[in-house]
């Protein structure tokens, strides 16, 4: 939702469908390298992660690797904690995100039950 709102603020449209289908262009500078890095962080292959990290550094600069790593770690931590203790997503976010959650298939994720049941 933040990406969509950022786009509105700067009068630019981002293709959030690219978050789930990395063949698409999200419309963010270096977006493909960022998405590849994010997928590699969530994966299990250290060689894929090393290549994604190197690609991100070449594409957006070495500091982008640190920034993307910090963001990925923080979101992962928050998500794991919230899912682990069953914290539902804020109803305001649920209401404002219906269209893109449906379009991206997010409601099918197992953790969605923590929020959609409330």
Helices and strands as residue ranges (DSSP letters): H 2-9, G 16-19, H 31-42, H 46-60, H 62-85, H 91-96, H 98-104, G 106-108, G 110-112, H 113-116
